Amino acid sequence: MRVVVFEAEPREQQAFEHLKPGASIRLVAEPLNADNARNFQDAELISTFIYSKLDRSVLEKLPLLKFIATRSTGYDHIDITYCAERSITISNVPSYGENTVAEHVFALLLALSHRLIEAIERARSGHFSPDGLQGFDLASKTLGVIGVGAIGRHVIRVAKGFGMEVLAYDVTVDAGLADQGGFRYVSFDELISRSDVVTLHAPASPRTRHLLSADTIARMKDGVVIINTARGSLIDSRALIQALRSGKVAAAGLDVLPDEPLIREEAELICSIFCNKHDLRDLVADHVLLRMPNVIVTPHSAFNTREAVSRIVDTTVTNIEAFMEGKPQHVVGKSASPT
């Protein structure tokens, strides 16, 4: 079968070689998009990361496509309705870095609480003084965890090690997990009103879009800190900027932004298709956040450790092998069987 791996790095070549001799493998550095899709019309199986936007306009150009192996847990970049119409199977990587992303959450939080970026820049400039760099302890603070999946649970375990009180909100309540982990499930409103720090671990969906909006941010504690390593669409960027400027939100640590693909390839803004599909005010807001002194932004790199990337690639390879053997695993979307 003809397999094309997009957004691929040379180091991944060896892992995908395991698919031979049953497959012809092609590694492509750039994302799959509407402009280059016709170059891969013979692809039967594809693997992408999140910067390949697999909507109908792209997938229609791949007439032989049978299977998509996304190298991510989320699959909001894939048109699952169209895939169901075409009987295209989708598999994801359900777990690869719960500890990895949780560690990044606290890397962002500690960098904010100890004002590390400012402190490092000051020391390097020769101004060796702590004046004006006072931070805050994590111990005794209340952490609000929105989304208690694999990553959220690991965040809770780490938070307890710092001596934090933990409140959690999830659509599914697991009382046994709460007892074991030493945290409490509360309503969304109670969580946002009581938490000193709010960290997001929910999937992107129409229901979670702008979960943190001007309204919800207004109901938070004054001086709250917000961490987002999930999806950029969970926060209304313009509302966050206003709250950061007013001091309602003291600081934010963001590994994701709503329009990060456009930030990566701004030259594409000259194309009318992008001007039509994206609100340029959101893109401007993203750029404002990148430059605010009380915001730390990392380039969607929370997952990016040697160990986690290796787990992602290994699971993707086994997903492809399972599909080729007629026993697809980790199937998601409308083609997934109910569990």
C-alpha positions as CSV (number, residue, x, y, z in Angstrom):
1,M,0.0,0.0,0.0
2,R,1.1,3.6,-0.7
3,V,1.8,5.4,2.5
4,V,2.6,9.2,2.7
5,V,3.8,10.7,6.0
6,F,3.4,14.5,6.2
7,E,5.1,16.9,8.5
8,A,7.8,14.2,8.8
9,E,11.4,14.6,10.1
10,P,14.3,12.5,8.9
11,R,14.7,10.9,12.3
12,E,11.3,9.2,11.8
13,Q,12.4,7.4,8.6
14,Q,13.7,4.3,10.4
15,A,10.5,3.8,12.4
16,F,8.4,3.9,9.3
17,E,10.7,1.5,7.5
18,H,9.2,-1.3,9.6
19,L,6.1,-1.1,7.4
20,K,8.0,-2.5,4.4
21,P,7.8,-4.7,2.3
22,G,4.0,-4.4,2.6
23,A,4.0,-0.7,2.0
24,S,5.7,2.0,-0.2
25,I,6.7,4.8,2.2
26,R,7.1,8.5,1.3
27,L,8.1,11.1,3.9
28,V,7.1,14.7,3.2
29,A,8.4,17.6,5.3
30,E,5.5,20.0,4.7
31,P,1.9,19.7,5.8
32,L,-0.8,18.4,3.5
33,N,-3.0,21.2,2.2
34,A,-5.3,22.1,-0.7
35,D,-2.3,23.4,-2.7
36,N,-0.2,20.2,-2.7
37,A,-2.9,17.5,-2.2
38,R,-3.0,16.7,-6.0
39,N,0.6,15.7,-5.8
40,F,-0.4,12.7,-3.6
41,Q,-3.4,11.4,-5.5
42,D,-2.1,7.8,-5.3
43,A,-1.9,7.8,-1.5
44,E,-3.9,5.1,0.2
45,L,-2.8,5.7,3.7
46,I,-1.6,9.0,5.1
47,S,-0.1,10.1,8.4
48,T,-0.2,13.8,9.5
49,F,0.3,16.0,12.5
50,I,-2.1,18.8,13.5
51,Y,-0.9,21.4,10.9
52,S,-2.3,19.4,8.0
53,K,-5.9,20.6,7.8
54,L,-7.8,17.6,6.4
55,D,-11.0,19.2,5.3
56,R,-13.2,18.2,2.4
57,S,-11.4,20.3,-0.1
58,V,-8.2,18.5,0.7
59,L,-9.5,14.9,1.1
60,E,-11.5,15.1,-2.2
61,K,-8.1,15.3,-4.0
62,L,-7.1,11.9,-2.6
63,P,-9.5,9.5,-4.3
64,L,-7.7,6.3,-3.2
65,L,-7.4,7.3,0.5
66,K,-8.6,4.6,2.9
67,F,-6.9,5.5,6.2
68,I,-5.6,8.5,8.2
69,A,-3.2,8.0,11.1
70,T,-3.0,11.3,12.9
71,R,0.1,11.6,15.1
72,S,-1.9,13.4,17.8
73,T,-4.6,12.6,20.4
74,G,-6.9,15.3,19.1
75,Y,-8.4,15.0,15.6
76,D,-10.3,18.4,15.3
77,H,-8.1,19.1,12.2
78,I,-9.9,16.2,10.3
79,D,-13.3,16.4,8.7
80,I,-14.7,13.3,10.3
81,T,-18.1,13.7,8.6
82,Y,-16.6,13.6,5.2
83,C,-14.4,10.6,6.2
84,A,-17.4,8.7,7.3
85,E,-19.1,9.4,4.0
86,R,-16.0,8.0,2.2
87,S,-15.5,5.2,4.7
88,I,-12.0,6.5,5.5
89,T,-10.9,5.1,8.8
90,I,-9.1,7.5,11.3
91,S,-6.8,6.4,14.1
92,N,-5.1,8.6,16.7
93,V,-2.5,8.3,19.4
94,P,-4.6,8.1,22.5
95,S,-1.8,8.4,25.0
96,Y,1.8,9.3,24.5
97,G,2.8,12.1,26.8
98,E,0.5,12.7,29.8
99,N,3.6,13.1,32.0
100,T,5.4,15.1,29.2
101,V,2.6,17.7,28.8
102,A,2.0,17.9,32.6
103,E,5.7,18.7,33.1
104,H,5.4,21.5,30.5
105,V,2.4,22.9,32.4
106,F,4.6,23.3,35.5
107,A,7.5,24.6,33.4
108,L,5.2,27.4,32.3
109,L,3.7,27.9,35.7
110,L,7.1,28.0,37.5
111,A,8.5,30.3,34.9
112,L,5.6,32.7,35.6
113,S,5.6,32.3,39.4
114,H,9.3,32.9,39.7
115,R,9.5,35.4,36.8
116,L,12.3,33.4,35.3
117,I,12.3,35.0,31.8
118,E,12.8,38.4,33.3
119,A,15.3,37.2,35.8
120,I,17.4,35.4,33.2
121,E,17.4,38.4,30.9
122,R,18.3,40.7,33.7
123,A,21.2,38.6,34.9
124,R,22.6,38.3,31.4
125,S,22.4,42.0,30.9
126,G,24.6,42.5,34.0
127,H,21.9,44.0,36.2
128,F,22.3,41.4,39.0
129,S,19.5,42.4,41.3
130,P,16.2,40.7,42.4
131,D,14.5,44.1,42.8
132,G,11.0,44.1,41.2
133,L,11.1,40.3,40.5
134,Q,9.0,39.1,43.4
135,G,7.0,36.0,42.5
136,F,4.6,33.7,44.4
137,D,4.6,30.3,45.9
138,L,2.6,27.4,44.4
139,A,2.2,25.7,47.8
140,S,-1.2,26.4,49.3
141,K,-2.6,27.9,46.1
142,T,-5.7,26.4,44.5
143,L,-5.2,24.8,41.1
144,G,-8.3,24.4,38.9
145,V,-8.0,21.6,36.4
146,I,-10.5,21.7,33.5
147,G,-10.5,18.2,32.0
148,V,-9.5,15.2,34.0
149,G,-8.2,12.9,31.3
150,A,-4.8,11.2,31.2
151,I,-3.0,14.6,31.1
152,G,-5.2,16.3,33.6
153,R,-4.7,13.4,36.1
154,H,-1.0,13.7,35.8
155,V,-1.2,17.4,36.3
156,I,-3.1,16.8,39.5
157,R,-0.5,14.3,40.8
158,V,2.3,16.9,40.2
159,A,0.3,19.7,41.8
160,K,-0.2,17.6,45.0
161,G,3.6,17.3,45.1
162,F,3.8,21.1,45.2
163,G,1.3,21.2,48.1
164,M,-1.5,22.7,46.0
165,E,-5.2,22.3,46.7
166,V,-6.8,20.9,43.5
167,L,-10.3,21.5,42.2
168,A,-11.4,19.7,39.0
169,Y,-14.1,19.9,36.5
170,D,-15.0,17.3,33.9
171,V,-18.2,16.1,32.2
172,T,-17.5,12.7,33.8
173,V,-17.0,12.4,37.5
174,D,-14.9,9.6,39.0
175,A,-15.4,9.7,42.8
176,G,-12.9,6.9,43.3
177,L,-10.2,8.8,41.4
178,A,-10.9,11.9,43.4
179,D,-10.5,10.1,46.7
180,Q,-7.3,8.4,45.5
181,G,-5.9,11.6,44.1
182,G,-6.8,13.9,46.9
183,F,-8.8,16.4,44.8
184,R,-12.5,17.5,44.5
185,Y,-14.8,17.6,41.6
186,V,-16.7,20.9,41.5
187,S,-18.9,22.8,39.0
188,F,-17.3,24.8,36.3
189,D,-18.5,28.0,38.0
190,E,-17.1,27.1,41.3
191,L,-13.8,26.1,39.8
192,I,-13.2,29.4,37.9
193,S,-14.3,31.5,40.9
194,R,-12.1,29.8,43.4
195,S,-8.9,28.9,41.6
196,D,-5.7,30.8,41.8
197,V,-4.4,29.0,38.7
198,V,-6.6,27.5,35.9
199,T,-5.1,24.9,33.6
200,L,-7.0,23.6,30.5
201,H,-7.0,20.0,29.4
202,A,-10.2,19.8,27.3
203,P,-10.5,18.8,23.6
204,A,-11.4,21.3,20.9
205,S,-15.0,21.1,19.9
206,P,-17.9,23.5,19.2
207,R,-19.0,23.1,22.8
208,T,-15.5,24.0,24.3
209,R,-14.8,26.9,21.9
210,H,-14.0,30.0,23.9
211,L,-14.6,28.1,27.2
212,L,-12.7,31.0,28.7
213,S,-14.5,34.0,27.3
214,A,-14.9,37.6,28.5
215,D,-17.8,36.4,30.7
216,T,-16.1,33.4,32.3
217,I,-12.8,35.4,32.8
218,A,-14.8,38.1,34.6
219,R,-16.0,35.5,37.1
220,M,-12.5,34.4,38.0
221,K,-10.4,35.6,40.9
222,D,-8.6,38.9,40.5
223,G,-5.0,38.0,39.6
224,V,-5.7,34.5,38.3
225,V,-3.0,32.7,36.3
226,I,-4.1,30.8,33.2
227,I,-2.2,27.9,31.6
228,N,-3.2,26.4,28.2
229,T,-1.5,23.4,26.7
230,A,-4.6,21.9,25.1
231,R,-6.0,23.8,22.1
232,G,-5.9,27.5,21.3
233,S,-9.6,27.7,20.5
234,L,-10.5,27.1,24.2
235,I,-9.6,30.7,25.0
236,D,-11.0,33.9,23.4
237,S,-7.6,35.6,22.8
238,R,-9.1,39.1,22.6
239,A,-10.8,38.7,25.9
240,L,-7.6,37.3,27.5
241,I,-5.6,40.3,26.3
242,Q,-8.1,42.7,27.8
243,A,-8.0,40.8,31.1
244,L,-4.2,40.7,31.1
245,R,-4.0,44.5,30.5
246,S,-6.5,45.2,33.3
247,G,-4.8,42.9,35.8
248,K,-7.8,40.7,36.1
249,V,-5.5,37.9,34.8
250,A,-2.0,38.3,36.3
251,A,-0.2,36.1,33.8
252,A,-0.7,33.4,31.2
253,G,1.4,30.5,30.0
254,L,0.3,29.3,26.5
255,D,1.6,26.5,24.4
256,V,-1.2,26.8,21.9
257,L,-2.8,29.7,20.1
258,P,-6.0,29.8,17.9
259,D,-4.3,30.6,14.6
260,E,-0.8,29.1,15.1
261,P,-0.7,27.6,11.6
262,L,-0.9,31.1,10.2
263,I,1.7,32.4,12.5
264,R,4.0,29.7,11.2
265,E,3.4,30.6,7.6
266,E,2.3,34.2,7.5
267,A,3.2,34.6,3.9
268,E,0.0,32.6,3.1
269,L,-2.1,35.5,4.4
270,I,-1.8,37.0,0.9
271,C,-4.0,34.2,-0.3
272,S,-7.6,35.2,-0.2
273,I,-8.7,31.7,0.9
274,F,-7.0,32.3,4.3
275,C,-8.4,35.9,4.6
276,N,-11.9,34.4,4.1
277,K,-11.5,31.5,6.5
278,H,-9.8,33.2,9.4
279,D,-10.7,36.2,11.5
280,L,-7.6,38.4,11.1
281,R,-8.4,40.0,14.4
282,D,-7.6,36.6,16.1
283,L,-4.3,36.5,14.3
284,V,-3.5,40.0,15.5
285,A,-4.5,39.0,19.0
286,D,-2.1,36.1,18.9
287,H,0.7,38.4,18.0
288,V,-0.1,40.7,20.8
289,L,0.0,37.8,23.3
290,L,3.4,36.9,22.0
291,R,4.8,40.3,23.0
292,M,3.1,40.9,26.4
293,P,5.5,40.9,29.3
294,N,3.1,38.8,31.6
295,V,2.6,36.1,29.0
296,I,4.9,33.2,28.1
297,V,4.2,31.5,24.8
298,T,5.8,28.3,23.6
299,P,5.4,27.0,20.0
300,H,3.1,24.0,20.6
301,S,6.1,22.2,22.1
302,A,4.7,20.6,25.2
303,F,4.7,17.2,23.6
304,N,8.2,17.5,22.2
305,T,10.5,15.3,24.2
306,R,12.6,12.5,22.8
307,E,10.5,10.0,24.7
308,A,7.1,11.3,23.8
309,V,7.9,11.7,20.1
310,S,9.2,8.2,20.0
311,R,6.0,6.9,21.6
312,I,3.9,8.9,19.0
313,V,5.8,7.4,16.1
314,D,5.8,3.9,17.4
315,T,2.0,4.0,18.1
316,T,1.4,5.5,14.6
317,V,3.4,2.7,13.0
318,T,1.4,0.1,14.9
319,N,-1.8,1.8,13.9
320,I,-0.9,1.6,10.2
321,E,0.2,-2.0,10.6
322,A,-3.1,-2.9,12.3
323,F,-5.1,-1.3,9.5
324,M,-3.1,-3.1,6.8
325,E,-3.9,-6.3,8.6
326,G,-7.6,-5.6,8.7
327,K,-7.7,-5.0,12.4
328,P,-7.7,-1.2,12.9
329,Q,-7.0,0.1,16.4
330,H,-7.5,3.4,18.2
331,V,-10.2,4.3,15.7
332,V,-11.9,7.7,16.3
333,G,-14.6,9.8,14.7
334,K,-17.8,8.6,13.3
335,S,-16.2,5.4,12.1
336,A,-15.3,4.4,15.7
337,S,-17.3,1.6,17.4
338,P,-19.1,2.6,20.5
339,T,-17.4,1.5,23.8
